[in-house]
Amino acid sequence: MDILDKLEVENLITETKEYLDDDELNEKAIEAAGWGKSSVDKFGKTIGHDPHKEGFFDACVMKMKGKKGWDKEKAEGFCARLIDTAKGNTKWREE
């Protein structure tokens, strides 16, 4: 992963936090900030976990809850929505 990919991911995270902080936009934060399957895959590389495999959610939460302005609840919602985006559905939540 090159520096431009890392900057893209960090920029998406910053934009997403702004949407998550807005009660009206919270549910659409991932979509509104511009996350897509390829950017979720890039993010997975930054944390060393494939978003399609087990372990991504926990690694994502650990990474995000340490960021300024992020608590565990916000991190869990964000990470779940990233998996939804990567998989294209929410069926994984039923497993």
C-alpha positions as CSV (number, residue, x, y, z in Angstrom):
1,M,0.0,0.0,0.0
2,D,1.4,3.3,-1.0
3,I,1.3,6.7,0.8
4,L,-1.6,7.9,-1.4
5,D,-3.7,4.9,-0.3
6,K,-3.0,5.6,3.3
7,L,-3.9,9.3,2.9
8,E,-7.1,8.4,1.2
9,V,-8.1,6.1,4.1
10,E,-7.2,8.7,6.7
11,N,-9.2,11.3,4.8
12,L,-12.2,9.0,4.7
13,I,-12.0,8.3,8.4
14,T,-11.9,12.1,9.2
15,E,-14.9,12.7,6.9
16,T,-16.8,9.8,8.4
17,K,-16.4,11.0,11.9
18,E,-18.0,14.3,11.0
19,Y,-21.0,12.4,9.6
20,L,-21.2,10.1,12.6
21,D,-21.3,13.2,14.9
22,D,-24.4,14.5,13.0
23,D,-27.6,12.8,14.2
24,E,-29.4,13.2,10.9
25,L,-26.5,11.8,8.8
26,N,-25.3,9.1,11.2
27,E,-27.0,6.2,9.5
28,K,-25.6,7.1,6.1
29,A,-22.1,8.1,7.3
30,I,-20.1,5.5,5.4
31,E,-21.9,6.1,2.2
32,A,-21.9,9.9,2.6
33,A,-18.1,10.0,3.3
34,G,-17.4,8.0,0.1
35,W,-16.5,4.6,1.4
36,G,-16.7,1.9,-1.3
37,K,-15.5,-1.7,-1.5
38,S,-12.0,-0.8,-2.7
39,S,-11.5,1.8,0.1
40,V,-12.7,-0.7,2.7
41,D,-10.2,-3.2,1.3
42,K,-7.4,-0.5,1.6
43,F,-8.4,0.2,5.2
44,G,-8.2,-3.6,5.9
45,K,-4.6,-3.5,4.6
46,T,-3.8,-0.7,7.0
47,I,-4.9,-2.8,10.0
48,G,-3.7,-6.1,8.6
49,H,-7.1,-7.8,8.3
50,D,-9.3,-8.6,5.3
51,P,-12.8,-7.1,5.8
52,H,-14.3,-10.3,4.4
53,K,-12.7,-12.5,7.0
54,E,-13.0,-13.1,10.7
55,G,-10.9,-10.8,12.9
56,F,-11.5,-7.6,10.9
57,F,-14.2,-6.3,13.2
58,D,-12.2,-6.6,16.4
59,A,-9.0,-5.1,14.7
60,C,-11.1,-2.3,13.3
61,V,-12.6,-1.4,16.6
62,M,-9.2,-1.5,18.3
63,K,-7.8,0.9,15.7
64,M,-10.7,3.3,15.7
65,K,-11.5,3.6,19.4
66,G,-8.1,5.0,20.0
67,K,-8.6,7.9,17.6
68,K,-9.5,11.3,19.0
69,G,-13.3,11.7,19.3
70,W,-14.1,8.1,18.8
71,D,-15.4,5.9,21.6
72,K,-16.0,2.1,21.5
73,E,-19.7,2.5,20.5
74,K,-18.9,4.8,17.6
75,A,-16.0,2.5,16.5
76,E,-18.3,-0.6,16.6
77,G,-20.9,1.1,14.5
78,F,-18.3,2.3,12.0
79,C,-16.6,-1.0,11.7
80,A,-19.9,-2.9,11.3
81,R,-20.9,-0.5,8.5
82,L,-17.5,-1.1,6.8
83,I,-18.2,-4.8,6.8
84,D,-21.7,-4.2,5.4
85,T,-20.0,-2.2,2.6
86,A,-17.4,-4.8,1.9
87,K,-19.9,-7.7,1.8
88,G,-22.7,-5.8,0.1
89,N,-25.2,-6.8,2.7
90,T,-25.9,-7.2,6.5
91,K,-26.4,-11.0,6.5
92,W,-23.1,-11.5,8.3
93,R,-24.7,-9.8,11.4
94,E,-27.0,-12.7,11.8
95,E,-24.2,-15.3,12.1
